[in-house]
Amino acid sequence: MAKPIKQLNKEKTVLIIIFSLLTVIQFLVANTLQYHPNYDAESVFVGAIGFATTGTLPNPSYFATFGNQWGILLFLSALFGITQFFTQNFFMVYAGVLIVIVNTGLYALYNLVKMRFSQKTAFIVLAIVLVYPPIYVFPSVIYTDVASIAMPIVALNLFYRLTKCETPRKRVILSILLGLTLAIGTAFKITVLIVFIAMVMLTWAHKERLKIYKGLLIASAVIAVFHAALTINYRSHISSELRERHQTPWFQWVVMGLEDEGLADNMWGGTNVGHFYRTTFYLETFAEREAFIREEFTRLTANRTVSDWSRLFVHKYIVLHYRADFAPGGTIVFSDTDTGFKAWFRDVRFTPLYIWYHRAIIYTIILLAYISIFFKKRDFVASLALLGMYMFFIFLCEVRPRLLTNQFFIFFYLAAISIDGIICKLKGVKAELKNIDNLHE
């Protein structure tokens, strides 16, 4: 009895040391890289500060256009409203919360791999994440991409606990927690939904699927109620007149994903949809914007052949992984237009070394994620479900590397399936060789 307790304490001690050092480094990096965000991140950041300190939105037309940013605005404004009495450095307040979010996701990954496979595999995956530079820079990325990074892996962790749970009351609690995790995640970034759809697919292959589907139904109800409340709150602050003039139809993002202009030669940012976006933006009414988007959808789909669709998918896939990153701040981009924290890494003496080191790690993880489907005894269905939804996302949505930031830990989990499978196969080979040696003796 004493031995397991000793091992448990040793594991906890190691984890406390690792996560303490990680937190300190992340905080120092964020403190060094303090900058004023731009583009969408600036609108959300400035809007949250104004909302928290004055009670009035300084940029309501932005949120009328991009209603999907309302979730992160409320989260930040509540955070800034509480902390404004202690500090006015809202950047570091946000970075501090992002440190907690990122490290919660990392622990959820470690715990899930340990629960599904082994402590040894969990530590191997943890070590790989820790030698991957973006883990130290993620909390400095002031936007929804990192704010939602923990939710998919935490949700997957809760899902597997739900599949093993035998107590009805505990299943309800796990289902509610799963729903809240996904509700908050999708309020920050809708791409978190990928993992929920994968869970529905995973459940179908489970022996006790009815029990799990009941849990997912509870989770769905929690998500629905949460987003209904969010919508009511949004409409109470953003007038119907503003929405009529500025609101973007949700279908626009799907149509933008069908555009192929710029895909062949733009390996960095995704498709070149500037003309399409500007045309939509300057139309006066919501009905006009909807009509234009439908016309564009018809134009893009009417005469495309199977070959055209295949070429589009391949181009989108290349663009998505060319930089080998999952966030604009995760990979340091060396460009004259870089601002803030990215400029800190612009010294060209480090460019080739950093790029190759960075890509060697993430391409290895992506490869391991793909081959996880061959380890049927490990988590075959999870690999198919998660990778299937990922491919569907590439086909359906506008491709920009940062849009998959919240799937970062999911890819490491898929890689863990392969790592554990390889370890088991090597053990099998070693055992066979040992048996052969014994026979010869």
C-alpha positions in Angstrom: 0.0 0.0 0.0 2.9 2.3 0.9 4.5 1.9 -2.6 1.5 3.3 -4.7 1.1 6.2 -2.2 4.8 7.0 -2.6 4.6 6.8 -6.4 1.5 9.0 -6.4 3.2 11.6 -4.2 6.3 11.5 -6.5 4.1 12.0 -9.6 2.3 15.0 -7.9 5.6 16.5 -6.9 7.0 16.3 -10.4 3.8 17.8 -11.9 3.8 20.6 -9.4 7.4 21.5 -10.3 6.8 21.2 -14.0 3.6 23.4 -14.1 5.1 25.9 -11.6 8.2 26.4 -13.9 6.0 26.6 -17.0 3.7 29.2 -15.4 6.7 31.3 -14.3 8.2 31.2 -17.8 4.8 32.0 -19.5 4.3 35.0 -17.2 7.8 36.3 -17.8 7.3 36.0 -21.6 4.0 37.7 -21.5 5.4 40.5 -19.3 8.3 41.0 -21.8 6.0 40.9 -24.8 3.4 43.4 -23.7 1.8 45.0 -26.7 -1.4 46.6 -27.9 -3.3 44.1 -30.0 -4.6 44.9 -33.4 -7.4 44.0 -35.8 -10.2 41.9 -34.2 -8.2 41.3 -31.0 -8.0 45.1 -30.6 -11.7 45.6 -31.0 -12.5 43.0 -28.4 -9.8 44.1 -26.0 -10.7 47.8 -26.2 -14.4 47.0 -26.2 -14.0 44.9 -23.0 -12.0 47.6 -21.2 -14.6 50.3 -22.1 -17.5 48.1 -21.2 -15.9 47.2 -17.8 -14.8 50.7 -16.8 -17.6 52.9 -18.2 -20.5 50.4 -18.7 -20.7 51.6 -22.4 -19.3 49.9 -25.5 -16.9 52.1 -27.4 -17.4 50.2 -30.6 -20.9 48.7 -30.8 -20.9 48.6 -34.7 -18.0 46.1 -34.5 -20.1 43.7 -32.4 -23.1 44.3 -34.5 -21.0 43.0 -37.4 -19.3 40.2 -35.5 -21.8 38.9 -33.0 -19.7 35.8 -32.5 -17.3 37.9 -30.5 -19.9 38.7 -27.8 -19.0 35.7 -25.6 -15.4 36.7 -25.2 -16.4 40.4 -24.7 -18.6 39.5 -21.7 -15.9 37.2 -20.3 -13.2 39.9 -20.5 -15.4 42.8 -19.4 -16.4 40.8 -16.3 -12.7 39.9 -15.7 -11.6 43.5 -16.2 -14.5 44.9 -14.1 -13.3 42.8 -11.1 -9.6 43.5 -11.5 -9.7 47.2 -12.3 -9.7 48.1 -8.6 -6.3 46.4 -8.2 -4.5 47.1 -11.5 -5.0 48.9 -14.8 -2.6 46.6 -16.7 -5.4 44.7 -18.4 -3.0 43.0 -20.8 -1.3 41.1 -17.9 -4.7 40.3 -16.3 -5.8 38.7 -19.6 -2.5 36.9 -20.0 -2.7 35.6 -16.5 -6.1 34.1 -17.2 -4.8 32.6 -20.5 -1.9 31.0 -18.6 -4.5 29.3 -16.4 -6.5 28.2 -19.4 -3.5 26.9 -21.4 -2.1 25.0 -18.5 -5.5 23.6 -17.6 -5.7 22.2 -21.1 -2.2 20.7 -20.8 -3.1 19.0 -17.5 -6.3 17.7 -19.0 -4.2 16.2 -21.9 -1.8 14.6 -19.4 -4.6 13.2 -17.3 -6.5 11.9 -20.3 -3.5 10.1 -21.7 -2.7 8.6 -18.3 -6.3 7.5 -17.9 -6.6 6.0 -21.4 -3.1 4.5 -21.7 -0.3 4.8 -19.1 1.6 7.3 -16.9 4.7 6.7 -19.0 3.0 7.7 -22.3 1.4 10.7 -20.5 4.9 12.0 -19.4 6.3 11.4 -22.9 3.5 13.6 -24.4 3.9 16.2 -21.7 7.6 16.4 -22.4 7.0 16.9 -26.2 4.6 19.8 -25.5 7.1 21.4 -23.1 9.9 21.4 -25.8 7.5 23.0 -28.3 8.1 26.8 -28.1 4.5 28.0 -28.6 3.4 26.6 -25.2 5.3 29.5 -23.7 4.0 32.1 -26.1 0.3 31.0 -26.3 -0.8 33.1 -23.2 0.5 36.2 -24.9 -1.9 35.7 -27.8 -4.7 38.1 -26.8 -7.6 36.6 -28.7 -10.3 33.9 -28.8 -8.0 31.3 -30.4 -6.1 30.7 -27.2 -9.0 31.6 -24.9 -10.7 28.4 -26.2 -7.7 26.2 -26.4 -8.4 24.1 -23.3 -12.1 23.4 -23.9 -11.9 20.6 -26.5 -9.4 18.5 -24.5 -11.2 19.2 -21.2 -14.5 18.2 -22.8 -12.9 15.0 -24.2 -11.5 14.2 -20.8 -15.0 14.6 -19.3 -16.5 12.5 -22.1 -14.3 9.5 -21.4 -15.1 9.8 -17.7 -18.8 9.8 -18.7 -18.4 6.6 -20.7 -17.0 4.8 -17.6 -19.2 6.3 -15.0 -21.7 3.9 -13.4 -23.4 6.2 -10.9 -26.5 8.0 -12.4 -26.0 11.1 -10.2 -22.3 11.4 -11.2 -23.2 10.9 -14.8 -25.6 13.9 -14.6 -22.9 16.1 -13.0 -20.3 15.1 -15.6 -22.8 15.8 -18.4 -23.5 19.3 -17.0 -19.8 20.0 -16.7 -19.3 18.7 -20.2 -22.1 21.0 -21.4 -20.7 24.1 -19.6 -17.2 23.4 -21.0 -18.5 23.2 -24.6 -20.8 26.1 -24.1 -18.1 28.4 -22.9 -15.7 27.1 -25.6 -18.2 27.6 -28.4 -19.0 31.1 -27.1 -15.4 32.0 -27.6 -14.8 30.0 -30.8 -17.4 28.0 -32.7 -14.7 25.5 -34.0 -14.8 23.9 -30.5 -17.9 22.3 -31.8 -15.7 19.9 -33.8 -15.0 17.8 -30.7 -18.7 17.6 -29.7 -19.7 16.2 -33.1 -16.8 13.7 -32.8 -18.2 12.6 -29.4 -21.6 11.9 -31.0 -19.7 9.7 -33.5 -17.7 8.0 -30.8 -20.8 7.2 -28.8 -22.3 5.2 -31.6 -19.5 2.7 -31.4 -19.9 2.3 -27.7 -21.7 -0.7 -26.1 -23.7 1.4 -23.7 -24.5 4.2 -26.2 -28.0 4.9 -24.9 -26.6 5.8 -21.5 -23.9 8.1 -23.1 -26.4 9.7 -25.5 -28.5 10.7 -22.5 -25.5 12.4 -21.1 -24.8 14.2 -24.4 -28.4 15.3 -24.5 -28.1 16.9 -21.1 -24.9 18.6 -22.3 -26.7 19.8 -25.4 -29.4 21.3 -23.3 -26.9 23.1 -21.2 -25.2 24.5 -24.4 -28.6 25.6 -25.8 -29.6 27.4 -22.6 -26.2 29.1 -22.3 -26.3 30.3 -25.9 -29.9 31.4 -25.6 -29.0 33.6 -22.6 -26.0 34.9 -24.5 -28.2 35.8 -27.4 -30.7 37.6 -25.2 -27.9 39.6 -23.6 -26.4 40.4 -27.0 -29.7 41.7 -28.3 -30.3 43.8 -25.2 -27.1 45.7 -25.9 -26.9 45.8 -29.7 -29.9 47.4 -31.2 -31.9 46.0 -34.1 -31.0 49.0 -36.2 -27.3 48.3 -35.7 -27.7 44.7 -36.5 -29.7 45.5 -39.7 -26.9 47.8 -40.9 -23.9 45.7 -39.8 -24.7 42.1 -38.9 -22.9 39.4 -41.0 -25.0 36.3 -42.0 -23.4 33.2 -40.5 -23.4 31.5 -43.9 -20.8 34.0 -45.1 -18.0 32.0 -43.3 -19.0 28.8 -45.2 -19.0 30.7 -48.6 -15.6 32.2 -47.7 -14.4 28.6 -47.3 -15.4 27.9 -50.9 -13.3 30.7 -52.3 -10.1 29.6 -54.0 -8.7 33.0 -55.0 -5.1 33.2 -53.6 -4.9 29.7 -52.3 -2.4 28.5 -54.9 0.2 31.2 -54.0 -0.7 32.4 -50.5 0.7 29.9 -48.0 0.4 32.1 -45.0 -3.0 33.6 -44.4 -5.5 31.5 -46.3 -7.8 32.5 -49.1 -7.8 36.0 -50.4 -11.4 37.0 -49.7 -10.9 40.8 -49.4 -13.1 41.7 -52.3 -15.9 39.4 -51.2 -15.7 40.6 -47.6 -15.7 44.3 -48.5 -18.7 43.9 -50.8 -20.7 42.2 -48.1 -19.6 44.7 -45.5 -20.7 47.8 -47.5 -24.2 46.5 -48.4 -26.8 48.5 -46.6 -29.3 45.9 -45.3 -29.1 42.4 -43.9 -31.4 41.1 -46.7 -29.0 42.5 -49.3 -26.0 40.8 -47.7 -27.9 37.5 -47.5 -28.9 37.8 -51.2 -25.3 38.6 -52.3 -23.9 35.6 -50.3 -26.4 33.2 -51.8 -25.5 34.4 -55.3 -21.8 33.9 -54.5 -22.5 30.4 -53.2 -24.3 29.5 -56.4 -21.4 31.0 -58.5 -18.8 29.0 -56.6 -20.7 25.6 -56.6 -22.6 25.6 -59.9 -19.9 24.4 -62.3 -17.2 22.8 -60.1 -16.2 19.3 -61.1 -14.9 16.6 -58.7 -11.4 17.6 -59.9 -12.1 21.2 -58.9 -13.3 20.3 -55.5 -10.3 18.0 -54.9 -7.9 20.8 -56.0 -9.7 23.2 -53.6 -9.3 20.8 -50.7 -5.6 20.1 -51.4 -4.9 23.8 -51.6 -6.7 24.5 -48.4 -4.9 21.7 -46.6 -1.5 23.0 -47.7 -2.4 26.5 -46.6 -3.6 25.3 -43.2 -0.3 23.4 -42.4 2.3 25.3 -44.4 3.4 27.3 -41.5 3.0 24.2 -39.2 1.2 26.2 -36.5 -2.1 26.5 -34.8 -2.0 30.2 -34.0 -0.5 33.4 -35.3 1.4 33.8 -32.0 2.2 30.2 -31.7 4.5 30.3 -34.7 6.7 33.4 -34.9 6.2 34.9 -38.3 9.0 36.9 -39.7 7.4 39.7 -41.7 7.7 43.5 -42.0 4.1 43.8 -40.9 4.5 41.9 -37.6 3.8 43.9 -34.5 4.0 43.5 -30.8 5.3 40.2 -29.5 6.1 38.8 -33.0 8.6 41.7 -33.6 10.5 40.4 -30.6 11.5 37.3 -32.5 12.3 39.0 -35.8 16.1 38.7 -35.5 16.9 36.8 -38.7 19.8 35.0 -37.1 17.3 32.8 -35.4 14.9 32.4 -38.3 16.1 29.1 -40.0 16.9 27.4 -36.7 13.5 28.2 -35.1 11.5 27.4 -38.2 13.0 24.0 -38.7 12.9 23.1 -35.0 9.3 24.2 -34.8 8.2 22.3 -37.9 10.1 19.2 -37.0 8.0 18.9 -33.8 4.6 19.8 -35.1 4.8 17.8 -38.3 5.8 14.8 -36.3 2.8 15.3 -34.1 0.5 15.7 -37.1 2.0 12.5 -38.6 1.5 10.6 -35.4 -2.1 11.9 -35.2 -2.8 10.5 -38.7 -1.3 7.1 -38.2 -3.2 6.7 -34.9 -6.0 5.1 -37.0 -3.8 2.0 -37.5 -3.6 1.2 -33.8 -7.0 -0.4 -33.5 -6.5 -1.8 -30.0 -5.7 1.7 -28.6 -8.4 4.2 -29.6 -9.2 3.5 -33.3 -12.7 5.1 -33.2 -11.5 8.2 -31.5 -8.9 8.7 -34.3 -11.5 8.3 -37.0 -14.0 10.6 -35.4 -11.7 13.4 -34.5 -9.7 13.3 -37.7 -12.9 12.9 -39.7 -14.4 16.1 -38.2 -11.1 17.9 -38.7 -11.1 17.0 -42.5 -14.7 18.1 -42.7 -13.7 21.4 -41.1 -11.0 21.9 -43.7 -13.5 21.3 -46.5 -16.3 23.4 -45.1 -14.6 26.5 -43.5 -12.3 29.3 -44.4 -8.8 28.0 -43.8 -6.5 30.0 -41.5 -4.0 28.2 -39.2 -5.2 30.1 -36.1 -8.8 28.7 -36.5 -7.5 25.3 -35.3 -5.7 26.6 -32.2 -8.4 25.1 -30.0 -7.6 21.7 -31.5 -4.0 21.9 -30.5 -4.2 19.5 -27.5 -6.5 17.2 -29.5 -3.7 16.6 -32.0 -1.3 15.7 -29.2 -3.9 13.3 -27.8 -4.2 11.6 -31.2 -0.4 11.5 -31.3 -0.5 9.8 -27.9 -2.5 7.0 -29.3 0.3 6.3 -31.8 3.0 6.7 -29.2 1.4 4.2 -26.9 0.7 1.8 -29.7 4.4 2.0 -30.8 5.5 1.4 -27.2 3.3 -1.6 -26.9 4.5 -3.1 -30.2 8.2 -2.6 -29.2 7.4 -4.3 -25.9 5.9 -7.2 -27.8 8.9 -7.5 -30.1 11.2 -7.3 -27.1 9.2 -10.1 -25.4 9.4 -12.3 -28.5 13.2 -11.8 -28.8 13.5 -12.7 -25.1 11.5 -15.9 -25.6 13.7 -16.8 -28.6 16.8 -16.3 -26.4 15.3 -18.5 -23.7 14.6 -21.3 -26.3 18.2 -21.2 -27.5 19.5 -21.5 -24.0 
